[in-house]
Amino acid sequence: MDTLNSLGSSFATMAMSTFFSFIGCFILLPFFLGFLRFFGFYVIVQERRAIVFVLFGKVELVIDEPGLHFLWGQLGLKALIINLLGTVQEIDLRLDQEYLRATPVNSEEGAPMGIGIWYEMWISDPVAYLFKNADPRGSLRANVSNATVRNLSNMKLSSMLEDRHAMSSLVRNEVSEKSTEWGYSLGTVYVRKVHFRDANMIQQIEEKVVNRLRQVTSAIRQDGTNQVNLITSTAERQAAVEFAKAAAMRPFIVGSALNTIAQDSEVAEVMFEILENQKMLEGKVNVTLIPPDLRGDQLTQFLTANQTTQGGTSAPTADASSPGSPPPVPGQN
């Protein structure tokens, strides 16, 4: 029984401790810290933030260093009433960026162009940002737009389409001085897009580009055809030259061979006789063989002449039965 009573008392004590710890940590402590902040005992500044304390229209303190700061040591007794009678403003010092689309300008040739310009900025002077301009962001935007129109108008169209780095530098150099007076520091300025604003001009340029591409394509094709024709004609000319050389060499070779053969009369006679017989065989004509003893007979000559008239060819040759005559050719009369 005593054990149960001790356990019950221990549990009750633990529950009460937990309850009071919860009350102290989640209710009393935040309330106490908020009370200290309200009366200016301390302030916490976040990263890339600045806090400006204004009392009775006068800037009393600007804190831009992140961390915990005790105001009683910096403002003295003013820290007690700064939140009651004054103003505490938190300024964002982080890098910001903006893009202006289609800023209207005209080229030197009179073409209506649109320029898209992108720029970065951040607040470098919180006091100037708050009190020197009612709308510093809008004023910076208008200043960038006006600087773009003043510096980039009447430029050559080719330069406007190509030299974007120089155009960005011109705009940034003019805007930087004004933006510093309003508490802004201008970072990178870059011309991202240059385009034509007139739809009819865009259509005309597209047509010109298409026509130019067609001309270039036709020129390339014609040049290719000319090159092929040139190569073909060159090859044909070289082939004709080689064939002419070969045709000229054949009579020379044949003439040299005949000249060598003609040096021996017997060989020349035999060769020409063989060639004559070969031509007669290749000609597929009828050959009439007449014995030597009948060659002077008028009847034989008459019959031979009659066969010649009918389309045959007579050739006085030796008889097949006579000694020394060549054997008759099969299939011939």
C-alpha positions in Angstrom: 0.0 0.0 0.0 2.8 2.4 0.8 4.5 1.5 -2.5 1.3 2.4 -4.4 1.0 5.7 -2.6 4.7 6.5 -3.3 4.2 5.7 -7.0 1.1 7.8 -7.2 2.8 10.8 -5.6 5.8 10.4 -7.9 3.5 10.3 -11.0 1.6 13.4 -9.8 4.9 15.2 -9.2 6.1 14.3 -12.7 2.8 15.4 -14.2 2.9 18.7 -12.4 6.6 19.3 -13.5 5.7 18.5 -17.1 2.8 20.9 -17.0 4.7 23.8 -15.5 7.6 23.1 -17.9 5.2 23.3 -20.8 3.7 26.5 -19.5 7.1 28.0 -18.9 8.7 27.1 -22.2 5.8 27.6 -24.7 3.8 30.4 -23.0 5.7 32.3 -20.4 9.1 32.3 -22.2 7.8 33.6 -25.6 5.7 36.1 -23.7 8.7 37.3 -21.8 10.9 37.5 -24.8 8.2 39.4 -26.7 7.9 41.8 -23.8 11.7 42.4 -23.9 11.6 43.0 -27.7 8.6 45.3 -27.4 10.5 47.5 -25.0 13.6 47.5 -27.2 15.8 45.3 -25.1 17.1 43.4 -28.1 16.4 42.7 -31.8 17.3 39.8 -34.1 18.4 40.7 -37.7 18.2 37.9 -40.3 20.7 37.3 -43.1 20.5 39.9 -45.9 18.1 42.0 -44.0 18.3 45.5 -42.5 16.2 47.2 -39.8 15.7 50.9 -39.7 14.6 52.6 -36.5 12.8 56.0 -36.9 11.7 58.1 -34.0 9.9 61.5 -34.5 10.8 61.6 -38.2 14.5 61.0 -37.5 16.5 57.9 -38.3 18.0 56.8 -35.0 19.7 53.5 -36.0 20.3 51.2 -39.0 21.3 47.7 -38.4 22.3 45.5 -41.4 24.6 43.0 -39.6 22.9 39.7 -39.0 22.7 38.4 -35.5 21.5 39.4 -32.0 21.7 43.1 -31.1 21.0 44.8 -27.8 19.3 48.1 -28.4 19.7 49.6 -24.9 23.4 49.9 -25.4 22.9 51.6 -28.8 19.8 53.7 -28.3 19.7 54.2 -24.6 16.4 55.2 -23.2 15.0 55.7 -26.7 14.9 51.9 -27.0 12.0 51.8 -24.5 9.7 54.0 -26.7 11.0 53.2 -30.1 8.3 50.6 -30.7 5.6 52.7 -29.2 6.2 56.1 -30.7 8.5 55.3 -33.5 8.7 53.1 -36.6 10.7 50.0 -37.2 11.0 48.9 -40.8 12.7 45.7 -42.1 14.3 46.0 -45.5 15.1 43.1 -47.8 18.7 43.4 -49.1 18.7 40.2 -51.2 19.5 40.3 -54.9 16.5 40.9 -57.1 16.0 40.9 -60.9 13.5 42.2 -63.4 12.9 41.8 -67.1 11.6 44.6 -69.4 9.9 43.1 -72.5 9.8 44.7 -75.9 11.1 48.2 -75.2 10.4 50.1 -78.4 13.4 51.6 -80.3 14.1 52.5 -83.9 17.2 51.5 -85.8 19.3 53.8 -88.0 17.5 52.5 -91.1 14.1 53.2 -89.5 13.1 49.7 -88.6 10.8 49.5 -85.6 12.6 47.2 -83.1 11.8 45.8 -79.7 14.5 45.1 -77.1 14.0 42.9 -74.0 16.4 43.9 -71.3 17.1 42.0 -68.1 18.8 43.6 -65.1 19.7 42.8 -61.4 19.5 45.2 -58.5 19.7 45.2 -54.7 19.2 47.8 -52.0 22.6 49.2 -50.9 21.3 52.2 -48.8 18.2 51.4 -46.8 17.7 55.1 -45.7 17.9 56.4 -49.3 15.5 53.6 -50.4 12.9 54.6 -47.8 13.1 58.4 -47.9 14.6 59.6 -51.2 12.0 58.1 -53.6 8.4 57.1 -53.0 8.7 54.3 -55.6 12.4 53.5 -56.1 11.7 50.2 -57.9 9.3 51.8 -60.4 11.7 54.7 -60.9 14.6 52.3 -61.6 12.4 50.4 -64.1 11.5 53.7 -65.9 15.1 54.8 -65.8 16.3 51.6 -67.4 13.6 51.8 -70.1 14.5 55.5 -70.9 18.3 54.7 -70.9 17.6 51.8 -73.3 15.6 54.1 -75.7 18.2 56.9 -75.5 21.3 54.8 -76.0 20.1 52.1 -78.3 17.9 54.2 -80.7 19.4 55.1 -84.1 21.9 52.3 -84.0 22.7 50.3 -87.2 20.5 47.3 -87.5 23.5 45.0 -87.9 25.1 46.3 -84.7 21.8 46.1 -82.8 21.4 42.4 -83.8 25.0 41.5 -83.0 26.7 43.7 -80.4 24.6 42.9 -77.4 27.5 43.2 -74.9 28.2 46.8 -75.9 24.5 47.7 -75.8 24.3 46.3 -72.2 27.3 48.3 -71.1 25.8 51.5 -72.5 22.6 51.0 -70.5 24.3 50.0 -67.3 26.8 53.0 -67.3 23.9 55.5 -67.6 21.6 53.9 -65.0 24.1 53.2 -62.3 24.5 56.8 -61.1 20.8 57.4 -60.7 20.1 54.1 -59.1 22.8 54.8 -56.4 21.0 58.0 -55.4 17.8 56.1 -54.7 19.5 53.4 -52.6 19.7 50.8 -55.3 22.8 49.3 -56.7 22.5 48.0 -60.3 24.1 44.7 -61.1 24.3 42.9 -64.4 22.4 44.4 -67.3 21.9 42.2 -70.3 20.0 42.6 -73.6 18.4 39.2 -74.0 16.2 39.7 -77.0 16.1 42.0 -80.1 13.2 41.5 -82.4 11.1 43.3 -85.1 7.8 44.9 -83.9 6.2 45.2 -87.4 4.4 42.0 -88.5 4.6 43.0 -92.2 8.3 43.6 -91.9 8.8 40.2 -90.3 6.8 38.6 -93.2 8.9 40.4 -95.8 12.2 39.4 -94.1 11.0 35.8 -94.0 10.2 35.9 -97.7 13.6 37.4 -98.5 15.3 34.7 -96.4 13.3 31.9 -98.2 14.2 33.4 -101.6 17.8 33.7 -100.6 17.9 30.1 -99.5 16.4 29.0 -102.8 19.0 31.0 -104.7 21.8 29.6 -102.7 20.4 26.1 -103.1 20.0 26.6 -106.9 23.6 27.9 -107.1 24.9 25.0 -105.2 23.1 22.5 -107.4 24.3 24.3 -110.6 27.8 24.4 -109.3 27.6 20.6 -108.6 26.3 20.0 -112.1 29.0 22.1 -113.6 31.6 20.2 -111.6 30.2 16.9 -112.7 30.1 18.0 -116.4 33.7 19.3 -116.1 34.9 16.0 -114.6 33.0 14.0 -117.3 34.3 16.1 -120.2 37.8 15.9 -118.8 37.5 12.1 -118.5 36.1 11.8 -122.0 38.9 14.0 -123.4 41.6 11.9 -121.7 39.9 8.7 -122.9 39.7 10.0 -126.4 43.4 11.0 -126.3 44.4 7.5 -125.1 42.2 5.8 -127.7 43.7 8.0 -130.4 47.2 7.0 -129.2 46.2 3.3 -129.2 44.7 3.7 -132.8 47.9 5.4 -133.9 50.1 2.7 -132.4 48.3 -0.2 -134.2 49.3 0.8 -137.8 52.8 1.4 -136.5 53.0 -2.0 -135.0 51.5 -3.7 -138.0 53.7 -1.8 -140.4 56.8 -2.7 -138.4 55.8 -6.4 -138.5 55.1 -6.3 -142.2 58.4 -4.5 -142.8 60.2 -7.3 -140.9 58.3 -10.0 -142.8 58.9 -8.3 -146.2 62.7 -8.7 -145.8 62.2 -12.4 -146.7 60.2 -12.7 -150.0 59.3 -16.4 -149.6 57.8 -15.8 -146.1 56.0 -12.7 -147.4 54.4 -14.6 -150.4 53.3 -17.5 -148.1 51.8 -15.1 -145.5 49.9 -13.1 -148.1 48.6 -16.3 -149.7 47.4 -17.6 -146.3 45.7 -14.3 -145.6 44.0 -14.4 -149.0 42.7 -17.9 -148.4 41.6 -16.9 -144.9 39.6 -13.9 -146.3 38.0 -16.2 -148.9 37.0 -18.7 -146.1 35.6 -15.9 -143.9 33.7 -14.4 -146.8 31.5 -17.6 -147.3 31.5 -17.5 -151.1 31.3 -20.3 -153.7 34.7 -21.3 -155.1 35.0 -23.1 -158.5 38.1 -25.3 -158.8 39.3 -25.6 -162.5 41.9 -28.1 -163.4 45.0 -26.7 -164.9 44.5 -28.4 -168.3 41.0 -26.9 -168.8 41.8 -23.4 -167.9 42.2 -22.4 -171.5 39.0 -24.1 -172.7 36.3 -21.7 -173.9 33.5 -23.8 -172.6 35.0 -23.9 -169.2 35.5 -20.1 -169.2 31.9 -19.7 -170.4 30.5 -21.8 -167.5 32.7 -20.1 -165.0 31.6 -16.7 -166.2 27.9 -17.8 -166.0 28.4 -18.9 -162.3 30.0 -15.5 -161.6 27.1 -13.7 -163.1 24.7 -15.8 -160.9 26.5 -14.7 -157.7 29.3 -17.2 -157.5 33.0 -16.5 -157.5 35.5 -18.4 -159.6 39.0 -18.8 -158.7 41.4 -20.6 -161.0 43.1 -23.2 -158.8 44.8 -26.5 -159.4 42.9 -29.7 -159.7 42.3 -31.8 -156.6 43.6 -34.9 -158.4 46.7 -33.2 -159.8 49.9 -33.6 -157.9 51.1 -30.6 -155.9 47.6 -29.1 -155.7 46.0 -28.4 -152.2 43.2 -30.7 -151.1 39.6 -29.5 -151.8 37.8 -27.5 -149.1 34.7 -29.4 -147.8 31.4 -27.9 -148.7 32.8 -25.9 -151.7 32.3 -26.7 -155.5 
